[in-house]
Amino acid sequence: MYKPFSSRSTRLVLGLTTTVGLLVSACSSGGSPATRTVTRTGANGSVSTSVSSSGASSTVASTTAPAAAPVHIKLLNSDNSTYGVGMPIIAFFSKRITSGKALQNATKTTVNGQPLNGAWYFETSSYYRGYPIEAHWRPQAYWPAHATVHVTIPAKGLSAGKGLAFDDSLTLDFSTGARNISTVDDATHKMTVTTDGRSYGVFPVSLGANRTPTAHGIKVIMEKGRSICMSGPGYHECGVKYTQRLTYGGEYLHSAPWNISNITHGVDSSNGCTNLLPSDAQRLYGFLQVGDVVEYPNANGPSMQLGAGYGDWNINWGTWQSGGLVSTTA
C-alpha cells in the first residue's frame, strides 16, 4: 500500500464578472409640470429613488442583490493527451456548490465531431487544498476507441446554487487510444488483456491476502511509473518497478520479483496489489496507459468506490445522472 499521490498542475482559465445594473427613466409631455427623478446609492448598496412633480414627492426604496460568490473550476485532465477508454473528465470546485444543473446543461462534448451525451457526478474531495468538491463527467458507456474528443464547459457567470456563480469557462481536447480491457480473475489467478476486442495476453497474478484483500469492481489506471516502497507479509521493498496505480489507497499493477513462487502457484499473498512476474509487468507497463480499464469481477475485497479512485463505472447510469452529492436536475 502507498499514500495518495500529490496534486499535479492543470490548465486554468480565470475570470470574474459581476454586473449590477440600474435603469431609471422619466418623461414629460405638453404643458405638464416639470418632473424630476433623483437616485441615491447608499454605502451599504441600498438604492433610493425620489420623484417630484409640482411640489409633490415620493420615495421608493429598494436593495440591490449581493454579488454572487465566485466558484473556480480546475481540470485534472490535460490538453492534447491520449487516455484509455475508461478515463473520466475530472473537475475540482473551489466552493461547496449546491446546484450542478447549469453546469450539466452547459457542458457539451463531441467525439470525432459528433455530439456525445454524458453527465457530471459530484463527490467530496481532498485532492486539492481549497477545492472541497470534485465532479467526474463520463458517457454512459466507455469512450469510443481511437477517437478525438472536444469538451466545452462555458460555465462563467452560470449559477452554482444560491449566492454562487462559476467564474471561469474551460475547454478540453484529448484523444482516446485502443480499447484495452484487462480482467483479473481471482478464481484462476490470471489477468486476461484484450485490445480492440482481440486477445493481447494472459498473465499469472497474486492478489491480496485475506487480511489485506484486493477491492472488486471496475478500476481505471490513474498514473504510471511512480517510484514507491511497498510492505507486506514478510517483505519491504523500495524502488518497485513498472507501477500502474489503480486506487488512491495504494493498489497497483506492478512487478513483484520477491513473490514469484506465489504468482506462479496461484496464491494470493500481496498487500492488495496485483503482483506480476517481472517480465510480464514490464510488458504491460509498455502497453497499457492511463485511463485503461482493469476489471476485478471476483476479488476478495470490498467494492471499488468512486472516492477510492476512478471508480466511476461501478455506479449505474440512472444513479449517475442524478448528480450524486450535487443535483444536476434541480
Number of C-alpha atoms within 10 A of each C-alpha: 19 15 10 13 13 7 11 8 10 12 14 15 15 13 13 15 14 13 8 9 6 7 4 8 5 8 8 10 7 5 6 9 12 12 15 14 15 11 14 12 13 9 7 8 12 13 16 14 15 14 16 15 13 10 9 8 12 9 12 10 11 11 12 13 10 10 13 19 17 22 24 22 24 22 22 16 19 15 15 12 12 21 24 26 26 30 25 24 17 18 18 25 21 18 20 16 22 17 20 25 19 20 20 21 15 13 19 18 23 16 18 14 11 9 13 17 11 17 21 28 25 24 16 16 16 13 17 16 9 12 20 17 22 26 24 21 21 24 19 16 11 16 22 19 18 18 18 17 22 20 18 15 18 19 23 22 21 19 23 25 18 11 14 20 25 28 24 22 19 18 17 18 17 17 21 22 22 20 21 24 23 23 17 25 18 22 11 10 21 20 21 18 21 16 17 13 11 11 12 15 13 15 17 22 30 30 32 24 19 14 13 19 19 26 24 20 19 24 29 28 24 19 16 18 13 14 11 15 13 16 13 15 11 6 10 10 13 10 11 16 20 25 22 25 25 27 27 18 15 19 24 23 24 25 23 23 16 15 20 17 12 17 25 16 12 17 17 25 22 28 23 27 28 27 28 27 22 18 13 18 22 16 12 21 19 9 11 22 22 21 23 23 27 22 18 22 16 15 21 21 19 11 18 22 19 19 15 18 20 25 20 24 24 16 15 10 16 9 10 23 18 18 24 15 17 23 18 22 13 12
